[in-house]
Amino acid sequence: MLVSAATAWEISIKYKSGKLPNIAPLMISLETAILDEGFTGLPITLRHAELAGGLPPHHKDPFDRMLIAQALAESLTLISHERLFDRYGVVRLW
């Protein structure tokens, strides 16, 4: 299973802003915590950025747009409860 760099980025921002105070132990090294759980990091490529920027404006959140672009570019299934993702034609689980 993959974890997008965009997810780690968003988690870090939310933690720093106080929205995720309970994850302090993970923030010592979020990358290590993710990898120790058996996940593989998915970097953001130039292609992903280009696709995210060109998506229709159904969804405004830049992190979610990146996840959508990565799923489309890499033929991945997104794990998310956001039904709005379906408007982009991604395969979504949950």
C-alpha positions as CSV (number, residue, x, y, z in Angstrom):
1,M,0.0,0.0,0.0
2,L,1.1,3.5,-0.8
3,V,1.0,6.7,1.2
4,S,1.2,9.9,-0.9
5,A,3.7,12.6,0.1
6,A,0.7,14.9,-0.1
7,T,-0.9,13.0,2.8
8,A,2.2,13.4,4.9
9,W,2.3,17.1,4.0
10,E,-1.3,17.6,5.0
11,I,-0.8,15.6,8.2
12,S,2.2,17.8,9.1
13,I,0.3,21.0,8.5
14,K,-2.7,19.9,10.5
15,Y,-0.5,18.8,13.4
16,K,1.4,22.1,13.4
17,S,-1.9,24.0,13.4
18,G,-3.1,22.0,16.4
19,K,-5.8,20.1,14.6
20,L,-4.2,16.7,15.3
21,P,-2.6,17.0,18.8
22,N,-2.9,13.3,19.6
23,I,-0.3,12.3,16.9
24,A,2.7,13.9,18.6
25,P,4.5,10.6,18.9
26,L,4.2,10.0,15.2
27,M,5.6,13.5,14.4
28,I,9.0,12.6,15.8
29,S,9.5,11.0,12.3
30,L,6.3,10.7,10.3
31,E,8.2,9.0,7.5
32,T,9.5,6.3,9.8
33,A,6.1,5.8,11.4
34,I,4.6,5.3,7.9
35,L,7.3,3.0,6.7
36,D,7.3,1.0,9.9
37,E,3.6,0.2,9.3
38,G,4.6,-1.4,6.0
39,F,3.5,1.4,3.7
40,T,5.6,2.7,0.8
41,G,5.9,6.4,0.1
42,L,4.4,7.8,-3.2
43,P,6.4,10.9,-4.2
44,I,4.8,13.7,-6.1
45,T,6.1,13.9,-9.6
46,L,5.9,16.6,-12.2
47,R,3.2,14.6,-14.0
48,H,1.1,14.4,-10.9
49,A,1.4,18.2,-10.4
50,E,0.4,18.8,-14.0
51,L,-2.6,16.5,-13.7
52,A,-3.7,18.0,-10.4
53,G,-3.5,21.5,-11.8
54,G,-5.6,20.5,-14.8
55,L,-8.4,18.8,-13.0
56,P,-11.9,20.1,-13.3
57,P,-12.8,22.3,-10.3
58,H,-15.2,19.8,-8.6
59,H,-13.0,19.7,-5.5
60,K,-11.1,22.7,-4.2
61,D,-8.8,21.1,-1.6
62,P,-5.3,21.0,-3.2
63,F,-4.2,17.9,-1.2
64,D,-7.2,15.9,-2.4
65,R,-6.7,17.1,-5.9
66,M,-3.2,15.7,-5.7
67,L,-4.4,12.4,-4.4
68,I,-6.9,12.2,-7.3
69,A,-4.2,13.1,-9.8
70,Q,-1.9,10.4,-8.4
71,A,-4.6,7.8,-8.4
72,L,-5.4,8.6,-12.0
73,A,-1.8,8.7,-13.2
74,E,-0.8,5.5,-11.4
75,S,-4.0,3.6,-11.9
76,L,-4.4,3.4,-8.1
77,T,-7.5,2.8,-5.9
78,L,-8.0,5.7,-3.4
79,I,-9.1,4.9,0.1
80,S,-11.4,7.7,1.1
81,H,-15.0,8.3,2.1
82,E,-15.2,11.5,-0.1
83,R,-17.9,10.7,-2.7
84,L,-16.9,13.9,-4.6
85,F,-13.8,12.0,-5.7
86,D,-16.1,9.8,-7.9
87,R,-16.7,12.8,-10.2
88,Y,-13.1,12.4,-11.4
89,G,-13.5,8.8,-12.3
90,V,-11.0,7.4,-9.8
91,V,-11.5,4.0,-8.2
92,R,-12.4,4.6,-4.6
93,L,-12.7,2.2,-1.7
94,W,-14.7,3.0,1.4
